[in-house]
């Protein structure tokens, strides 16, 4: 069984905000890939997502079919 102190710690932790950043690219390696999408969300464990923003970015290069199939991001602007 969990101690009272540990439960209090988890309760406090669940109220703390955190930020998640997700970056989608045209490939696997940074030195040969370009960014296609940037998403940022702010949340707490207790209340879930508070704010989310997603931005598509023109990579100024073609997006390989494998990446389109994986991310659903296409060249269509």
C-alpha positions as YAML, in Angstrom:
chain: A
units: angstrom
residues:
- id: 1
  name: UNK
  ca: [0.00, 0.00, 0.00]
- id: 2
  name: UNK
  ca: [1.21, 3.50, -0.79]
- id: 3
  name: UNK
  ca: [2.32, 5.76, 1.99]
- id: 4
  name: UNK
  ca: [0.45, 8.95, 2.81]
- id: 5
  name: UNK
  ca: [3.52, 11.00, 1.87]
- id: 6
  name: UNK
  ca: [3.78, 9.35, -1.53]
- id: 7
  name: UNK
  ca: [0.09, 9.90, -2.23]
- id: 8
  name: UNK
  ca: [0.45, 13.58, -1.26]
- id: 9
  name: UNK
  ca: [3.42, 13.86, -3.64]
- id: 10
  name: UNK
  ca: [1.41, 12.34, -6.50]
- id: 11
  name: UNK
  ca: [-1.52, 14.63, -5.76]
- id: 12
  name: UNK
  ca: [0.77, 17.68, -5.91]
- id: 13
  name: UNK
  ca: [2.45, 16.40, -9.08]
- id: 14
  name: UNK
  ca: [-0.90, 15.88, -10.80]
- id: 15
  name: UNK
  ca: [-1.67, 19.61, -10.39]
- id: 16
  name: UNK
  ca: [1.60, 20.80, -11.94]
- id: 17
  name: UNK
  ca: [1.35, 22.03, -15.54]
- id: 18
  name: UNK
  ca: [3.59, 20.52, -18.17]
- id: 19
  name: UNK
  ca: [4.21, 21.21, -21.86]
- id: 20
  name: UNK
  ca: [4.57, 18.66, -24.65]
- id: 21
  name: UNK
  ca: [6.19, 19.57, -27.98]
- id: 22
  name: UNK
  ca: [5.74, 17.34, -31.03]
- id: 23
  name: UNK
  ca: [7.74, 17.92, -34.21]
- id: 24
  name: UNK
  ca: [7.00, 16.14, -37.50]
- id: 25
  name: UNK
  ca: [9.65, 16.11, -40.21]
- id: 26
  name: UNK
  ca: [10.25, 14.95, -43.77]
- id: 27
  name: UNK
  ca: [12.52, 12.14, -42.62]
- id: 28
  name: UNK
  ca: [14.39, 10.30, -39.94]
- id: 29
  name: UNK
  ca: [17.65, 12.20, -39.58]
- id: 30
  name: UNK
  ca: [18.00, 15.86, -38.56]
- id: 31
  name: UNK
  ca: [20.81, 16.59, -41.01]
- id: 32
  name: UNK
  ca: [18.66, 15.60, -44.01]
- id: 33
  name: UNK
  ca: [15.12, 16.45, -42.86]
- id: 34
  name: UNK
  ca: [12.92, 19.54, -42.72]
- id: 35
  name: UNK
  ca: [10.14, 20.34, -40.24]
- id: 36
  name: UNK
  ca: [6.57, 19.91, -41.55]
- id: 37
  name: UNK
  ca: [4.48, 20.37, -38.40]
- id: 38
  name: UNK
  ca: [4.95, 21.73, -34.88]
- id: 39
  name: UNK
  ca: [2.43, 21.05, -32.11]
- id: 40
  name: UNK
  ca: [2.54, 22.28, -28.53]
- id: 41
  name: UNK
  ca: [0.11, 21.39, -25.77]
- id: 42
  name: UNK
  ca: [-0.11, 22.43, -22.15]
- id: 43
  name: UNK
  ca: [-1.79, 20.13, -19.64]
- id: 44
  name: UNK
  ca: [-2.00, 18.83, -16.10]
- id: 45
  name: UNK
  ca: [-2.52, 15.22, -15.12]
- id: 46
  name: UNK
  ca: [-5.53, 16.22, -13.04]
- id: 47
  name: UNK
  ca: [-7.39, 18.31, -15.63]
- id: 48
  name: UNK
  ca: [-6.03, 17.16, -18.98]
- id: 49
  name: UNK
  ca: [-5.21, 19.43, -21.92]
- id: 50
  name: UNK
  ca: [-5.60, 23.16, -21.27]
- id: 51
  name: UNK
  ca: [-4.31, 24.53, -24.57]
- id: 52
  name: UNK
  ca: [-3.06, 23.11, -27.86]
- id: 53
  name: UNK
  ca: [-1.62, 24.73, -30.96]
- id: 54
  name: UNK
  ca: [-0.60, 23.04, -34.20]
- id: 55
  name: UNK
  ca: [1.15, 24.72, -37.08]
- id: 56
  name: UNK
  ca: [1.91, 23.27, -40.49]
- id: 57
  name: UNK
  ca: [5.23, 24.43, -41.90]
- id: 58
  name: UNK
  ca: [6.20, 24.44, -45.56]
- id: 59
  name: UNK
  ca: [9.37, 22.31, -45.67]
- id: 60
  name: UNK
  ca: [10.24, 23.78, -49.10]
- id: 61
  name: UNK
  ca: [11.03, 20.26, -50.29]
- id: 62
  name: UNK
  ca: [8.97, 17.23, -51.23]
- id: 63
  name: UNK
  ca: [7.55, 15.04, -48.48]
- id: 64
  name: UNK
  ca: [8.40, 11.36, -49.08]
- id: 65
  name: UNK
  ca: [5.43, 9.00, -49.55]
- id: 66
  name: UNK
  ca: [6.47, 6.98, -46.48]
- id: 67
  name: UNK
  ca: [6.24, 10.13, -44.31]
- id: 68
  name: UNK
  ca: [2.88, 11.12, -45.84]
- id: 69
  name: UNK
  ca: [1.54, 7.64, -45.03]
- id: 70
  name: UNK
  ca: [2.93, 7.79, -41.48]
- id: 71
  name: UNK
  ca: [1.88, 11.35, -40.54]
- id: 72
  name: UNK
  ca: [-0.96, 12.13, -42.95]
- id: 73
  name: UNK
  ca: [0.77, 15.42, -43.78]
- id: 74
  name: UNK
  ca: [0.81, 16.11, -47.53]
- id: 75
  name: UNK
  ca: [2.17, 18.75, -49.90]
- id: 76
  name: UNK
  ca: [-1.37, 20.16, -50.26]
- id: 77
  name: UNK
  ca: [-1.38, 23.78, -49.06]
...
